[in-house]
Amino acid sequence: MLRILTYCFVSFLLLHQVCGQVGDGDTTKLDSTERALLSAFYDMSIEQLDSIKAGGVSSELEKVLNSLISTSTSQSLSARNDPAITTLITREEIRRSGARDLIDVLRLVPGFHFAQDEGGQVGLGIRGNWTNEGKVLLIIDGQEMNDIFTSKLYFGNHYPVDLIERIEVIRGPGSALYGGFAAFGVINITTRNAETFVGAEVGATRGAFEDEVFRRNQYGYFGTRWRKGAFNISVFTGQSQRSTGTSFGEYSFLDSAARSRGLGQFGSLRNNSDLNPAMVNIYLRLGKFSFRNISDFYEVRNTDFIDTLGNRPLIRATQSNYTEFKYDIHLLRRKIRITPRFNAIFQVPVYRPGVDSIYRSLLEESLTSRLRANLTVSYDITHRINLTVGAESFADNAIYIVNNPLLIQNDTLLTSANAALFGQIILKTRLVNFTGGLRYDINSIYGDAYSPRVGVTKTFNRLHFKLLGSAAFRAPTLGNFAQSLGDEGYDIVFDSLGLPIGLTNFDREIEAEQTIVAEAEIGYQFTDDLFGSINVFAATNFNPIVYDFRQDDRLVTEFGSDAGFFAYTNEEQSGTRGVELALRFKRRKLDIQANYSFYTVSGLSRIPTYSVRSFSYNPDARNEVETSQLLAFPHHRINLNGTWEFHKNWSLNLNGSYYSPRFGYDLNGLDPATGLPDAFLRRFRREFLVNTFFQFHTVKKPRIEIGIGAYDLLDQRFKYLQPYFGLDAPLPGPGREWILKASIDLNFRGRHSPCNP
């Protein structure tokens, strides 16, 4: 009886505090944490409610520590009891920092690092592991954004950062819930929506490198809500450049006139490194039914290829469409929630008219689709026990065209099917909170894969701890299978004169990559305003899927010393170990966050293509020169992010990152004897990225925000290195960029307040 009275009393205080702030129905006075608490307090356990002190949360810091997180379990748990190593990033933090794109936001997360992929693309690595090929999952409003054919993510002026409401980041496995794209991390983004904001907003960003405007982004949002429904739409478009620096480009092997001058040349990326996005996000809810559609167009200029005039003529764009139909069923006074869901993803290559046919022929085209059905049932057996079970099935299809003259294609249509069962239980006891889960997948390409997880967490006043163990997997995609190479190898095709003309009949074979991760975290709230945490991790990969340059004696004999091709194969084992520390000081007008991350591979098995080795076209001739570090990833990272609201209308943000020395391959130019890149292993110096942003914002409606700042204030021109053996020179970053941002926010006041529906 006493516990029931406590529950009712704390619930009343919570509602009184939040609704009292709203007053006349002005929902903009609620921050994201308060909205989450208000919408989910009926589902909170007594322990969660007990953590909210009488009269409301006692400090700004405790609002963060008591934020509800749902990404790792799909259930609302406080951040300190969530069974994962998580980072929460709010809309306010993003806006006050003046972030240009998602790279600026995620770069400040411990253990996150960006590196160069093929085609001048930039991808993500986590805790020393190159994860861009299907080992980290990006979710936007419930839609999985990874490229279905390659499983990759493409960063750089791509996603609408100014429309983000909150980001929940899991720095660790998520396969038990999300499947084969979440072996090392999950990035779950919620954008501005009618469920939390009824109104309209427009905004724009302009960025200038030196004396030219090189970034032009703009967005708009409209959302409304009625008694049994909601609707919102957002639009984001932009144009930008990756860099104004200089980079090496290769001549097309189909352009004999250019090839007569050598393999390629150095040239400026100014107006030669386009990053042009366009995204439309539509949401509709009618009662228990909801519909979501995201159309994503992303155009990138390939910096790998160049013509004799110094232009980069190869431009590729991808049009992706993500559609979801969902229906929520609630039974037994909302104790049972049944959610059937259907998703359809279509991704097609798009070409700008007038692209040089010589360079366009270099592209490998893939038209890909995924149709998925999911049924999830969640049952709150008691306020201390939750059981979630579900089933999922999806089918992938791809039309794949190879445009490499060395490879002779056997077929163009690829298909695969996948079925999965998953379950999870959450037990909250007086001693500890326990989370256990298991997912089983069976796939027509790679067979089956298991993903068990166990988590033990508990909060004791100011102290909390987490002990976590997970087995995850990285699922091979149709693209991995199409470019895989098994033990049987390949056949060489000869013409009527006995001359070799290409390769065919590849032995396509690829297995799922298995990962085991152990993690532990301890956090302590030293004062009402200061909190610190430390976590350690150990990750081991079995059968890691690696995209590597393949060369053997047959190729050299028949095609020459530089002959070879890239293919996916399974290696034996790899892994990393490390530690991450975080401190946060937060008061009403001052918010300072600092974190440190370290990884090592010393004493662990290392994959040759990721290892720090001397440069040679012959894989057997590369000698390992550093045994504790991997290509492109620094041993040590330090991030600092501070915001000072020195006036009710003004704020100043200063953030930055320190990178310890990194290893990567660089170019001296071309070898005059062979015409091939004269490449070498290089140790890059330590770097400091410093950014600042000064913002004015109104308090009364309409809310107007105007900010100006500088990114890479010290003009370090940070270089994105390739984290694997490749022939791409370091990709220079943008250098110092002056930023101007402006937006106007129109909130529709009145009956839509959650306290006055």
C-alpha positions in Angstrom: 0.0 0.0 0.0 2.8 2.4 0.9 4.5 1.8 -2.5 1.2 2.5 -4.3 0.9 5.8 -2.4 4.5 6.6 -3.2 3.8 5.9 -6.9 0.8 8.2 -7.0 2.5 11.0 -5.0 5.6 11.1 -7.2 3.5 10.9 -10.3 1.4 13.9 -9.2 4.6 15.9 -8.5 6.0 15.1 -11.9 2.8 16.1 -13.7 2.5 19.2 -11.6 6.1 20.3 -12.4 5.9 19.7 -16.1 2.4 21.0 -16.7 3.1 24.0 -14.4 5.8 24.9 -16.8 3.5 24.7 -19.8 0.8 26.9 -18.3 -1.2 28.3 -21.1 -0.3 25.4 -23.4 3.0 26.6 -24.6 4.7 23.2 -25.3 8.0 24.7 -26.4 9.0 25.3 -22.7 9.3 21.6 -22.3 12.7 20.2 -23.1 13.1 16.8 -24.8 13.7 15.0 -21.5 10.6 16.5 -19.9 8.5 15.5 -22.9 9.9 12.0 -22.7 9.1 11.8 -19.0 5.6 13.1 -19.4 4.7 10.7 -22.3 6.2 7.6 -20.6 5.7 8.1 -16.9 2.8 5.6 -16.8 5.3 3.0 -17.9 8.0 3.9 -15.4 8.9 1.6 -12.6 8.7 2.7 -8.9 12.6 2.8 -8.9 12.5 5.3 -11.8 9.9 7.4 -10.2 11.8 7.3 -6.9 14.9 8.7 -8.7 13.0 11.9 -9.3 13.2 14.0 -6.1 10.2 15.6 -4.6 9.4 18.8 -6.4 11.0 17.6 -9.6 14.5 16.9 -10.7 16.8 18.9 -8.4 19.5 19.9 -10.9 20.0 20.3 -14.7 22.5 17.5 -14.6 19.9 15.1 -13.1 17.5 15.8 -16.0 20.2 14.3 -18.2 21.0 11.4 -15.9 17.3 10.5 -15.6 16.6 10.8 -19.4 14.7 7.8 -20.7 16.6 5.7 -23.3 14.8 3.1 -25.5 17.2 2.2 -28.3 19.0 -0.7 -26.7 15.8 -2.5 -25.4 12.9 -0.8 -27.2 11.6 -0.1 -23.6 12.0 3.2 -21.7 14.8 2.9 -19.1 16.7 5.6 -17.4 20.1 6.3 -18.9 22.0 4.9 -15.9 20.0 1.6 -15.9 20.0 1.2 -19.7 21.9 -2.1 -20.5 24.2 -0.5 -23.0 27.0 2.0 -23.2 24.9 4.9 -24.5 25.3 8.6 -25.4 22.3 10.9 -25.6 22.5 14.1 -27.8 19.7 16.6 -27.6 18.3 19.1 -30.1 19.5 21.9 -27.8 23.1 20.6 -27.8 23.2 20.3 -31.6 21.7 23.8 -32.2 24.0 25.5 -29.7 27.1 23.9 -31.3 26.3 25.2 -34.8 26.9 21.7 -36.2 27.0 21.7 -40.0 26.2 18.0 -40.5 26.1 14.7 -38.7 29.9 14.3 -38.8 30.3 17.3 -36.5 27.9 15.8 -34.0 29.1 12.2 -34.0 32.8 13.3 -33.9 32.3 14.3 -30.3 31.1 10.8 -29.3 33.8 8.7 -27.5 35.4 6.1 -29.7 33.8 7.5 -33.0 36.2 8.3 -35.8 35.7 9.1 -39.5 37.9 7.8 -42.3 38.0 7.7 -46.1 36.2 5.0 -48.1 36.4 4.4 -51.9 35.2 7.0 -54.3 36.1 9.9 -51.9 33.3 8.9 -49.5 33.7 9.2 -45.8 32.6 6.4 -43.4 32.5 5.7 -39.7 34.7 3.6 -37.4 34.1 2.7 -33.8 36.6 1.9 -31.1 39.4 1.3 -33.6 37.3 -0.9 -35.9 36.4 0.0 -39.4 32.6 -0.3 -39.2 31.3 1.4 -42.3 30.7 -1.9 -44.1 27.6 -3.1 -42.2 28.8 -3.0 -38.6 27.0 0.1 -37.5 23.3 0.8 -38.0 21.8 4.2 -38.7 18.1 4.6 -37.9 16.1 7.8 -38.7 12.6 7.9 -37.4 12.5 4.1 -37.3 13.9 3.6 -40.8 17.2 1.7 -41.3 19.2 4.0 -43.6 22.2 1.7 -44.5 22.7 1.0 -48.2 21.1 -2.4 -48.7 23.5 -3.6 -51.4 26.8 -2.6 -49.7 25.5 -2.0 -46.1 27.5 1.2 -46.1 26.7 4.7 -44.7 27.7 7.9 -46.5 28.6 11.0 -44.4 29.2 14.5 -45.4 26.4 17.1 -45.7 24.0 14.2 -46.1 21.5 14.1 -43.2 19.4 17.1 -42.0 21.1 17.9 -38.7 19.0 21.0 -38.0 15.8 18.9 -37.9 17.1 16.4 -35.4 15.2 16.2 -32.1 17.5 13.7 -30.3 20.1 11.1 -31.0 20.6 7.9 -29.0 24.0 6.3 -29.7 24.8 2.7 -28.6 28.6 2.2 -28.5 28.5 -1.5 -28.7 26.5 -4.4 -30.2 22.8 -4.2 -31.1 22.3 -7.3 -33.1 20.1 -9.0 -30.5 17.4 -6.5 -31.4 18.3 -5.1 -34.8 20.1 -7.9 -36.6 23.1 -8.0 -38.9 23.9 -4.3 -39.4 24.4 -3.5 -35.7 27.5 -5.5 -34.6 29.4 -2.5 -33.3 26.9 0.2 -32.7 23.5 1.8 -33.3 22.8 5.5 -34.1 19.1 6.1 -33.5 17.9 9.6 -34.7 14.5 11.1 -34.0 13.7 14.2 -36.1 11.2 17.0 -35.3 7.7 15.6 -35.4 4.1 16.5 -34.7 4.0 14.3 -31.6 6.3 16.7 -29.8 6.1 19.9 -31.8 3.0 21.4 -33.4 4.0 24.3 -35.6 6.3 25.3 -38.5 10.0 26.0 -38.9 12.3 27.2 -41.7 16.0 27.7 -41.6 19.2 28.0 -43.6 22.9 27.5 -43.3 25.7 29.2 -45.3 29.3 28.2 -45.1 32.3 29.9 -46.6 35.8 28.5 -47.2 38.2 31.4 -47.7 36.4 33.9 -49.9 33.7 31.6 -51.5 30.4 30.4 -50.3 30.7 26.6 -50.4 27.7 25.4 -48.3 24.1 26.3 -49.0 21.6 24.3 -47.0 18.0 25.0 -46.2 15.1 23.2 -44.6 11.4 23.6 -43.7 9.1 21.8 -41.4 5.3 21.7 -40.7 3.5 19.6 -38.2 0.0 19.5 -36.8 -1.9 17.2 -34.4 -5.6 16.5 -33.6 -7.4 14.3 -31.2 -6.7 11.0 -32.9 -4.1 11.8 -35.4 -1.0 13.7 -36.4 0.8 14.8 -39.6 4.2 16.4 -40.3 6.4 16.9 -43.3 10.0 18.2 -43.5 12.1 19.1 -46.5 15.9 19.4 -46.6 18.1 20.4 -49.6 21.7 21.6 -49.9 24.9 22.0 -51.9 28.4 21.8 -50.5 32.0 20.8 -51.2 34.0 18.2 -49.3 37.2 20.3 -49.5 39.2 23.0 -51.3 42.5 21.0 -50.8 44.5 19.0 -53.3 44.2 15.3 -54.0 45.4 12.7 -56.4 43.1 11.4 -59.2 43.4 8.5 -61.5 42.8 8.6 -65.3 40.2 6.3 -66.7 41.6 3.1 -68.0 39.2 3.5 -70.9 40.8 6.8 -71.9 43.9 5.8 -73.8 45.0 9.4 -74.5 45.0 10.3 -70.8 46.7 7.0 -69.9 49.5 7.8 -72.3 50.5 10.5 -69.8 50.6 8.2 -66.8 48.2 6.8 -64.3 46.8 10.2 -63.0 47.7 13.5 -61.5 47.2 15.8 -58.5 44.4 18.4 -58.7 42.3 20.7 -56.6 39.0 19.6 -55.0 37.6 23.2 -55.2 34.3 22.8 -57.1 35.4 19.2 -57.7 34.0 17.5 -54.5 30.3 18.1 -54.5 28.0 16.9 -51.7 24.4 17.6 -52.6 21.6 16.2 -50.5 17.8 16.4 -50.8 15.5 14.7 -48.3 11.7 14.7 -47.8 10.3 13.1 -44.6 6.5 12.5 -44.2 4.6 11.1 -41.2 0.9 10.4 -40.8 -0.9 8.9 -37.8 -4.6 8.0 -37.8 -5.5 6.5 -34.5 -3.4 3.4 -34.0 -2.2 3.3 -37.7 0.9 5.2 -38.8 2.7 5.8 -42.1 6.2 7.0 -42.7 8.0 7.8 -46.0 11.5 9.2 -46.4 12.9 10.0 -49.8 16.7 10.5 -49.8 18.6 11.8 -52.7 22.4 12.1 -52.3 24.7 13.3 -55.1 28.5 12.9 -54.7 31.4 13.8 -57.0 33.8 10.9 -57.1 37.3 12.3 -56.2 39.1 9.1 -57.3 39.1 9.9 -61.0 40.4 13.0 -62.9 40.8 14.1 -66.5 43.8 15.8 -68.1 42.2 19.3 -67.4 42.1 18.6 -63.7 38.3 18.1 -63.5 36.6 15.3 -61.6 33.9 14.3 -64.1 32.4 11.3 -62.4 29.3 12.1 -60.4 27.0 9.5 -58.9 23.8 10.0 -57.0 21.6 7.5 -55.2 17.8 7.8 -54.8 16.6 5.9 -51.8 13.0 5.5 -50.6 12.0 4.2 -47.2 8.3 3.4 -46.5 6.8 2.0 -43.3 3.2 1.0 -42.4 2.7 0.3 -38.7 -0.3 -0.5 -36.4 -0.2 -0.4 -32.6 -2.5 -2.6 -30.6 -2.9 -2.2 -26.8 -4.5 -4.8 -24.6 -5.0 -5.3 -20.9 -4.8 -1.6 -20.0 -1.8 -1.1 -22.2 0.2 -3.9 -20.5 0.4 -5.8 -23.9 1.5 -3.9 -27.0 1.3 -5.7 -30.3 3.0 -4.0 -33.3 2.8 -5.4 -36.8 5.0 -3.4 -39.2 5.8 -3.5 -42.9 8.8 -1.8 -44.5 9.8 -1.3 -48.1 13.2 0.1 -49.2 14.2 0.9 -52.8 17.6 2.2 -53.8 18.5 3.1 -57.4 21.5 4.9 -59.0 20.8 8.2 -60.7 23.1 10.0 -63.1 23.3 13.7 -63.9 22.8 14.4 -67.6 26.0 15.0 -69.5 28.3 12.9 -67.4 31.3 11.8 -69.5 30.5 8.3 -70.8 34.1 7.2 -70.4 34.0 7.9 -66.6 30.4 6.8 -66.2 31.3 3.4 -67.5 33.5 3.0 -64.4 30.5 2.7 -62.1 29.2 -0.5 -60.8 25.4 -0.1 -60.8 23.0 -1.8 -58.5 19.2 -1.4 -58.2 18.3 -2.9 -54.9 15.1 -3.5 -52.9 14.2 -4.9 -49.5 10.7 -5.9 -48.3 10.4 -6.7 -44.6 7.6 -7.7 -42.3 8.0 -7.5 -38.5 5.7 -8.5 -35.6 6.7 -7.5 -32.1 4.8 -8.2 -28.9 5.7 -6.5 -25.6 4.1 -7.6 -22.3 4.5 -5.8 -19.0 3.9 -8.8 -16.7 4.4 -6.6 -13.7 6.0 -3.2 -13.2 9.3 -5.1 -12.6 9.1 -7.6 -15.5 8.8 -7.0 -19.2 8.9 -9.7 -21.9 9.3 -8.8 -25.6 9.2 -11.4 -28.4 8.9 -11.0 -32.2 9.5 -12.4 -35.6 10.9 -10.8 -38.8 11.3 -11.7 -42.4 12.7 -9.9 -45.3 13.7 -10.5 -48.9 16.4 -8.6 -50.9 16.7 -8.2 -54.6 19.4 -6.6 -56.7 20.2 -6.0 -60.3 24.0 -5.7 -60.4 26.2 -4.6 -63.3 30.0 -4.9 -63.1 32.0 -2.3 -65.1 35.5 -3.7 -64.6 37.1 -4.9 -67.8 39.0 -7.6 -65.9 35.9 -9.2 -64.5 33.4 -11.0 -66.8 30.0 -11.0 -65.3 28.0 -14.3 -65.1 24.6 -13.0 -64.0 23.0 -9.7 -63.0 20.0 -10.7 -60.8 20.7 -11.5 -57.2 18.3 -12.5 -54.4 18.3 -13.5 -50.8 15.8 -14.2 -48.0 16.1 -13.9 -44.3 13.9 -15.0 -41.3 14.5 -14.2 -37.7 13.0 -14.8 -34.2 14.0 -12.7 -31.2 13.1 -12.4 -27.6 14.1 -10.2 -24.6 13.3 -10.1 -20.9 13.9 -7.3 -18.4 13.8 -8.1 -14.7 14.1 -5.3 -12.1 15.0 -6.6 -8.6 16.1 -4.9 -5.4 19.6 -6.2 -6.0 20.2 -5.6 -9.7 18.4 -5.0 -13.0 18.8 -7.9 -15.5 18.3 -7.9 -19.2 18.6 -11.0 -21.4 18.0 -11.4 -25.1 18.5 -13.7 -28.0 18.0 -13.4 -31.8 18.3 -16.2 -34.3 18.6 -15.4 -38.0 18.6 -17.9 -40.9 19.7 -16.6 -44.3 19.7 -18.1 -47.8 23.3 -16.8 -48.4 25.3 -17.2 -45.2 23.2 -19.7 -43.2 22.3 -19.0 -39.6 23.6 -16.6 -36.9 22.9 -16.3 -33.1 23.0 -13.0 -31.2 22.6 -13.5 -27.4 23.0 -10.7 -24.9 23.2 -10.3 -21.1 23.2 -7.1 -19.1 23.3 -6.4 -15.4 22.8 -2.8 -14.2 22.0 -1.0 -11.0 21.9 2.5 -9.6 22.7 3.2 -5.9 22.0 6.8 -5.2 24.9 8.6 -6.9 26.7 5.4 -8.1 25.7 3.1 -11.0 27.4 0.2 -12.7 26.9 -1.9 -15.8 28.2 -5.4 -16.7 27.4 -6.3 -20.4 28.1 -9.2 -22.6 26.9 -9.7 -26.2 27.4 -11.8 -29.3 26.6 -10.0 -32.5 27.0 -10.6 -36.2 27.6 -8.7 -39.4 25.4 -10.0 -42.2 26.9 -10.3 -45.7 24.8 -8.4 -48.2 24.0 -9.1 -51.8 26.9 -6.8 -52.8 29.3 -8.7 -50.5 28.2 -12.0 -52.1 28.4 -10.7 -55.6 32.0 -9.6 -55.0 33.1 -12.5 -52.8 35.8 -15.0 -53.5 35.9 -18.5 -52.0 38.5 -21.2 -51.8 37.8 -22.4 -55.4 39.0 -19.1 -56.8 38.2 -18.2 -60.4 38.8 -19.1 -64.1 40.7 -17.1 -66.6 39.1 -16.6 -70.1 41.4 -16.6 -73.2 40.6 -15.5 -76.7 41.1 -17.4 -79.9 44.8 -16.4 -79.9 45.3 -17.7 -76.4 45.6 -14.3 -74.9 43.9 -13.7 -71.5 40.9 -11.3 -71.7 39.3 -11.5 -68.2 38.2 -13.5 -65.2 35.0 -15.5 -64.7 33.3 -18.2 -62.7 34.1 -16.8 -59.3 33.6 -19.1 -56.4 31.0 -17.0 -54.5 31.2 -17.8 -50.9 30.9 -15.6 -47.8 30.0 -16.3 -44.1 28.6 -14.1 -41.4 31.1 -12.3 -39.2 30.7 -13.1 -35.5 31.6 -10.6 -32.8 31.8 -11.1 -29.0 32.0 -7.9 -26.9 32.4 -7.6 -23.1 31.8 -4.2 -21.5 31.8 -2.7 -18.0 30.9 0.8 -16.8 31.0 2.6 -13.5 29.5 6.1 -13.1 29.4 8.4 -10.2 27.6 11.8 -9.5 30.2 13.7 -7.5 28.0 16.7 -6.9 24.6 18.0 -8.1 26.4 19.4 -11.1 29.3 17.0 -11.9 29.1 13.4 -13.2 31.8 11.1 -14.4 31.9 7.6 -15.9 34.5 5.1 -17.1 34.0 2.0 -19.2 36.2 -0.7 -20.6 35.6 -2.9 -23.6 37.0 -6.0 -25.3 35.8 -6.9 -28.8 36.8 -10.0 -30.7 35.7 -10.7 -34.3 35.6 -14.2 -35.8 35.5 -14.7 -39.6 35.7 -10.9 -40.2 34.5 -9.9 -43.7 37.2 -8.0 -45.4 37.3 -6.2 -48.8 40.9 -6.5 -50.0 43.0 -6.3 -53.1 43.6 -9.8 -54.4 46.6 -10.8 -56.4 48.3 -14.1 -57.1 50.9 -15.6 -59.4 48.4 -16.5 -62.1 47.2 -12.9 -62.3 50.7 -11.5 -62.4 51.8 -14.1 -65.0 48.8 -13.5 -67.3 48.0 -9.8 -66.8 51.1 -8.1 -65.4 52.6 -7.0 -62.1 49.9 -4.5 -61.2 47.0 -6.9 -62.1 44.5 -7.6 -59.4 41.0 -7.0 -58.2 39.1 -6.2 -54.9 37.0 -8.9 -53.4 35.2 -9.8 -50.1 36.6 -12.8 -48.2 36.5 -14.1 -44.6 39.7 -13.6 -42.5 40.4 -15.5 -39.3 40.2 -13.2 -36.3 40.6 -9.6 -35.2 39.6 -7.4 -32.3 40.3 -4.3 -30.1 40.5 -3.5 -26.4 40.1 -0.1 -24.8 38.8 2.4 -22.3 36.5 5.4 -22.5 36.1 8.2 -19.9 33.5 10.9 -19.7 32.9 14.0 -17.5 30.0 16.3 -17.5 29.4 19.5 -15.6 26.0 21.0 -16.1 24.2 24.0 -14.6 21.4 26.1 -16.0 23.7 28.4 -17.9 26.9 26.3 -18.3 27.2 22.8 -19.8 30.7 21.3 -20.2 31.3 17.8 -21.6 34.7 16.1 -21.9 35.6 12.6 -22.9 38.7 10.5 -23.6 38.9 7.3 -25.6 41.7 4.8 -26.2 42.0 1.5 -28.1 44.8 -1.0 -28.8 45.4 -4.1 -30.8 48.6 -5.1 -29.0 48.8 -8.8 -28.5 45.7 -9.4 -30.6 45.2 -11.0 -34.0 45.3 -8.4 -36.8 44.0 -8.4 -40.3 46.8 -7.6 -42.8 44.8 -5.1 -44.9 43.9 -3.0 -41.7 47.4 -3.3 -40.1 50.1 -0.7 -40.2 52.4 -2.2 -42.8 54.8 -0.9 -45.4 53.5 -0.2 -48.9 53.8 -2.8 -51.6 51.7 -4.0 -54.4 52.6 -7.5 -53.4 50.7 -8.5 -50.2 53.5 -10.8 -49.1 56.1 -8.1 -49.2 54.3 -5.7 -46.7 56.0 -5.6 -43.4 54.2 -4.7 -40.2 55.8 -1.7 -38.5 53.3 -0.9 -35.7 51.6 -3.7 -33.7 49.4 -1.8 -31.3 47.6 0.5 -33.8 45.5 0.2 -37.0 45.5 2.3 -40.2 43.7 5.6 -39.9 42.7 5.3 -36.3 44.5 7.3 -33.6 45.4 5.6 -30.3 44.0 8.5 -28.2 41.1 10.9 -28.7 40.0 13.7 -26.5 36.8 15.7 -27.1 35.6 18.9 -25.3 32.3 20.5 -25.8 31.2 23.6 -23.7 28.3 25.9 -23.9 27.9 29.1 -21.9 24.5 30.8 -21.9 25.7 34.1 -20.6 22.4 35.9 -21.3 18.9 34.7 -21.7 19.2 35.5 -25.4 22.9 34.7 -26.1 25.1 31.6 -25.9 28.7 30.8 -26.8 29.9 27.3 -27.7 33.4 26.0 -28.0 34.1 22.4 -28.9 37.1 20.6 -30.3 38.9 17.3 -30.7 42.5 16.1 -30.2 43.8 13.3 -32.4 47.1 11.5 -31.5 49.3 10.5 -34.4 47.8 8.3 -37.1 49.2 6.0 -39.8 48.1 5.9 -43.4 49.3 5.6 -47.0 50.3 8.7 -48.9 51.6 9.5 -52.4 54.8 11.1 -53.6 53.4 11.2 -57.1 53.9 8.7 -59.9 56.8 6.3 -60.5 58.2 7.5 -63.8 59.4 4.0 -64.6 56.0 2.2 -64.1 53.5 5.0 -64.2 52.0 3.6 -60.9 51.5 5.6 -57.7 54.7 6.1 -55.7 53.0 5.3 -52.4 54.5 4.9 -49.0 53.4 4.5 -45.3 53.3 7.7 -43.4 52.9 8.7 -39.8 50.6 11.7 -39.6 51.2 14.3 -36.9 48.8 14.9 -34.0 45.9 17.3 -34.9 43.6 19.7 -33.1 40.2 20.6 -34.4 38.7 23.7 -32.7 35.2 25.0 -33.5 33.3 27.9 -32.0 29.7 29.2 -32.5 28.0 32.3 -31.2 24.2 32.3 -31.1 21.4 34.7 -30.5 17.9 33.3 -29.8 14.6 35.0 -28.8 12.7 33.8 -25.7 9.2 34.9 -26.8 7.4 33.6 -29.9 8.2 33.3 -32.7 11.6 31.8 -31.7 14.3 33.2 -33.9 17.8 31.8 -33.9 20.8 33.5 -35.6 24.3 32.2 -35.2 27.8 32.7 -36.6 30.9 30.7 -36.0 34.0 29.0 -37.4 34.8 25.3 -37.9 38.4 24.1 -37.9 39.3 27.5 -36.5 43.1 26.6 -36.6 42.8 25.6 -40.3 44.2 22.1 -39.6 42.7 20.7 -42.8 42.1 17.4 -41.2 42.8 14.5 -43.6 40.6 11.4 -43.9 42.9 8.4 -44.2 41.9 5.0 -45.7 41.6 2.5 -42.9 42.6 -0.4 -45.2 45.2 -1.0 -47.9 44.2 1.0 -50.9 45.5 3.3 -53.6 43.7 6.5 -52.6 45.7 9.4 -51.3 44.5 11.1 -48.0 41.3 13.0 -48.6 41.7 16.5 -47.3 38.9 17.9 -45.1 37.3 21.3 -45.6 39.7 23.4 -43.6 38.5 26.6 -41.9 34.9 27.3 -42.7 32.9 30.3 -41.5 29.3 29.4 -40.7 26.1 31.5 -40.6 22.9 29.8 -39.5 19.4 31.3 -39.1 16.0 29.8 -38.4 12.5 30.9 -37.3 10.3 28.6 -35.2 6.5 29.2 -35.2 4.7 27.2 -32.4 1.0 26.8 -32.7 -0.2 27.4 -29.1 -3.4 26.2 -27.4 -5.2 22.9 -27.2 -2.3 20.7 -28.3 -0.5 20.9 -25.0 0.0 17.4 -23.5 -1.4 18.8 -20.2 -4.5 20.2 -22.0 -5.3 17.9 -24.9 
